[in-house]
């Protein structure tokens, strides 16, 4: 999704939004609207999440991020699920000079236990593609072997699931039905918080949206 420049926002802090695997920019529409209402300029990017490895996806988004980064303003990233891994790979290779902070929602920084269970099935690999196979806790390279974060990162995890199938899969508790709270954590993060939301519901959850905005403004989550 491409947004036309708006008058008066040239110096507003910018936020690049990245959806998760097998999702689209539409999944972040509510979050995007809240960010814009809070004074942030946004760029909500669609990318072919199921077609390439994570590092190649970082290359794919670079032209659009680079254009947006030409603004004379701080640049943040907000990403759901695998989008957070794409952000980490992107910053490792193309770190913007104006980089300010990153918020990850349900990102499997330590891998996804669901991917561990399903990655051996052809249907999984066919549907989720190369990036999906990189989401396991034992993938090569491991998701937690991405370059360490040395920039402000806030991680929001969920601890609810609404998918009845997810209830049949044994995941470490607490979890959001796809990723355990423990697996969302990443060494060097500035803050971490858990909200009562499912994995797919995180980007639309009111508390997660409020906490995202709080971190972008203050570099920490609001105490609740």
C-alpha positions as CSV (number, residue, x, y, z in Angstrom):
1,X,0.0,0.0,0.0
2,X,1.4,3.3,-1.0
3,X,0.4,6.6,0.6
4,X,0.7,9.9,-1.2
5,X,2.7,12.6,0.7
6,X,0.5,14.8,2.8
7,X,1.1,18.5,3.3
8,X,2.6,19.4,6.6
9,X,4.0,16.0,7.4
10,X,7.4,16.3,5.9
11,X,9.1,16.5,9.3
12,X,6.7,14.3,11.2
13,X,8.4,11.1,12.5
14,X,7.9,8.4,9.9
15,X,6.8,4.8,10.5
16,X,7.4,1.9,8.0
17,X,4.8,-0.9,8.7
18,X,5.5,-4.5,7.7
19,X,2.9,-7.3,7.8
20,X,3.6,-10.9,8.7
21,X,3.9,-13.9,6.5
22,X,0.9,-14.7,4.2
23,X,-0.7,-11.4,5.2
24,X,-1.0,-8.0,3.4
25,X,-0.8,-4.4,4.3
26,X,-4.6,-4.4,5.0
27,X,-3.9,-6.3,8.2
28,X,-2.2,-3.2,9.6
29,X,-4.8,-0.7,8.5
30,X,-6.2,0.0,11.9
31,X,-2.7,0.4,13.4
32,X,-1.7,2.7,10.6
33,X,-4.7,4.9,11.1
34,X,-3.9,5.2,14.8
35,X,-0.4,6.1,14.0
36,X,-1.4,8.8,11.6
37,X,-3.9,10.2,14.1
38,X,-1.1,10.4,16.6
39,X,1.1,12.5,14.3
40,X,3.2,10.0,12.5
41,X,3.7,9.8,8.7
42,X,3.4,6.2,7.6
43,X,4.4,3.8,4.8
44,X,2.5,0.5,4.9
45,X,4.4,-1.8,2.6
46,X,3.1,-4.9,0.8
47,X,5.8,-7.5,0.0
48,X,5.8,-11.1,-1.3
49,X,6.2,-12.8,2.1
50,X,5.9,-16.4,0.9
51,X,8.1,-16.3,-2.2
52,X,11.7,-15.6,-0.9
53,X,14.0,-16.0,2.1
54,X,13.9,-13.3,4.8
55,X,17.1,-11.6,3.6
56,X,15.8,-11.4,0.1
57,X,12.6,-9.9,1.3
58,X,14.7,-7.2,3.0
59,X,16.2,-6.4,-0.4
60,X,12.7,-6.3,-1.9
61,X,11.5,-3.6,0.5
62,X,14.6,-1.5,0.3
63,X,13.7,0.8,-2.6
64,X,10.4,1.9,-1.0
65,X,11.9,2.3,2.5
66,X,14.8,4.3,1.0
67,X,12.4,6.7,-0.7
68,X,10.5,7.2,2.5
69,X,13.7,7.6,4.5
70,X,14.6,10.6,2.3
71,X,12.3,12.7,4.6
72,X,14.2,14.8,7.1
73,X,12.7,13.1,10.1
74,X,13.2,10.2,12.5
75,X,12.4,6.8,11.0
76,X,10.7,4.0,13.0
77,X,9.6,0.5,12.0
78,X,6.5,-1.3,13.3
79,X,6.2,-4.9,12.3
80,X,3.9,-7.9,12.9
81,X,5.1,-11.4,13.2
82,X,7.7,-12.3,10.6
83,X,7.8,-8.7,9.5
84,X,10.0,-8.1,12.6
85,X,12.6,-10.5,11.3
86,X,12.5,-8.8,7.9
87,X,13.1,-5.5,9.7
88,X,16.1,-6.9,11.6
89,X,17.6,-8.2,8.3
90,X,16.9,-4.9,6.6
91,X,18.6,-2.8,9.3
92,X,21.6,-5.1,9.3
93,X,22.1,-4.4,5.6
94,X,20.6,-1.0,4.9
95,X,20.5,0.7,8.3
96,X,18.9,4.2,7.7
97,X,20.8,7.2,9.1
98,X,17.6,8.4,10.8
99,X,16.7,5.1,12.5
100,X,14.9,5.8,15.7
101,X,13.1,2.7,17.0
102,X,11.4,-0.6,16.2
103,X,8.2,-2.1,17.6
104,X,7.6,-5.9,17.0
105,X,4.2,-7.5,17.6
106,X,4.4,-11.2,18.0
107,X,7.6,-11.6,16.2
108,X,9.2,-15.1,16.5
109,X,12.7,-13.8,17.4
110,X,13.5,-17.2,18.8
111,X,11.6,-19.1,16.2
112,X,8.0,-20.4,16.1
113,X,7.1,-23.7,17.8
114,X,4.2,-24.1,15.4
115,X,6.6,-23.9,12.5
116,X,8.7,-26.6,14.2
117,X,5.7,-28.9,14.2
118,X,4.4,-28.2,10.7
119,X,7.6,-27.5,8.6
120,X,8.0,-31.1,7.7
121,X,4.7,-31.2,5.9
122,X,4.7,-30.5,2.2
123,X,1.5,-28.4,2.5
124,X,3.3,-26.0,4.9
125,X,6.4,-25.6,2.8
126,X,4.3,-25.1,-0.3
127,X,2.1,-22.5,1.2
128,X,4.6,-20.5,3.3
129,X,7.6,-20.9,1.1
130,X,11.3,-20.3,1.9
131,X,10.7,-17.7,4.6
132,X,8.3,-20.1,6.4
133,X,11.0,-22.7,6.7
134,X,13.2,-20.1,8.3
135,X,10.7,-19.6,11.1
136,X,11.5,-22.8,13.0
137,X,13.5,-22.7,16.2
138,X,16.2,-24.9,14.5
139,X,16.3,-23.2,11.1
140,X,19.6,-22.4,9.4
141,X,20.3,-19.6,9.8
142,X,18.4,-19.5,13.0
143,X,16.1,-16.6,13.5
144,X,17.9,-15.7,16.7
145,X,21.2,-15.7,14.7
146,X,20.3,-12.5,12.9
147,X,22.6,-9.6,13.8
148,X,22.1,-8.4,17.4
149,X,19.9,-5.4,17.9
150,X,21.8,-2.3,18.9
151,X,18.9,0.1,18.4
152,X,15.7,0.7,20.5
153,X,13.4,-2.3,20.2
154,X,10.1,-2.8,22.0
155,X,8.4,-6.2,21.8
156,X,4.7,-6.8,22.3
157,X,3.6,-10.4,22.8
158,X,0.2,-11.9,23.0
159,X,-1.0,-14.5,25.5
160,X,-4.4,-15.5,24.0
161,X,-5.5,-17.7,21.1
162,X,-8.8,-18.0,19.4
163,X,-8.0,-20.7,16.8
164,X,-9.3,-24.0,18.1
165,X,-6.7,-25.9,16.1
166,X,-4.0,-23.9,17.9
167,X,-5.3,-25.4,21.1
168,X,-4.4,-28.9,19.9
169,X,-0.8,-27.9,19.4
170,X,1.4,-28.1,22.4
171,X,3.2,-24.7,22.8
172,X,5.1,-23.4,25.8
173,X,2.8,-21.2,27.8
174,X,1.9,-18.4,27.7
175,X,1.6,-18.1,23.9
176,X,-0.6,-16.3,21.3
177,X,-1.5,-19.5,19.4
178,X,1.5,-19.2,17.1
179,X,4.5,-18.0,19.1
180,X,5.3,-18.3,22.8
181,X,5.9,-15.2,24.8
182,X,9.4,-16.5,25.5
183,X,10.2,-16.7,21.7
184,X,9.2,-13.1,21.1
185,X,12.1,-11.9,23.2
186,X,15.4,-10.8,21.7
187,X,18.6,-9.9,23.4
188,X,19.2,-6.2,23.6
189,X,15.5,-5.2,23.4
190,X,14.7,-2.0,25.3
191,X,11.3,-3.2,26.6
192,X,8.8,-6.1,26.5
193,X,5.2,-6.3,27.3
194,X,2.4,-8.9,27.1
195,X,-1.2,-8.0,26.1
196,X,-4.3,-10.2,26.1
197,X,-4.4,-10.7,22.3
198,X,-4.0,-13.6,19.8
199,X,-1.3,-13.6,17.2
200,X,-3.5,-12.5,14.3
201,X,-5.3,-10.0,16.6
202,X,-2.2,-8.2,17.9
203,X,-2.1,-5.4,15.2
204,X,-5.8,-4.6,15.8
205,X,-5.7,-4.9,19.6
206,X,-6.4,-1.5,21.3
207,X,-3.8,-2.0,24.1
208,X,-1.2,-3.2,21.6
209,X,-1.8,-0.1,19.4
210,X,-1.6,2.2,22.5
211,X,1.6,0.6,23.6
212,X,3.1,0.9,20.1
213,X,2.5,4.6,20.1
214,X,3.9,5.0,23.6
215,X,7.1,3.2,22.7
216,X,7.6,5.2,19.5
217,X,7.2,8.4,21.5
218,X,9.1,7.6,24.7
219,X,11.3,4.5,24.0
220,X,9.4,2.4,26.5
221,X,6.0,1.0,27.1
222,X,3.4,2.6,29.3
223,X,3.1,1.1,32.8
224,X,-0.2,-0.6,33.3
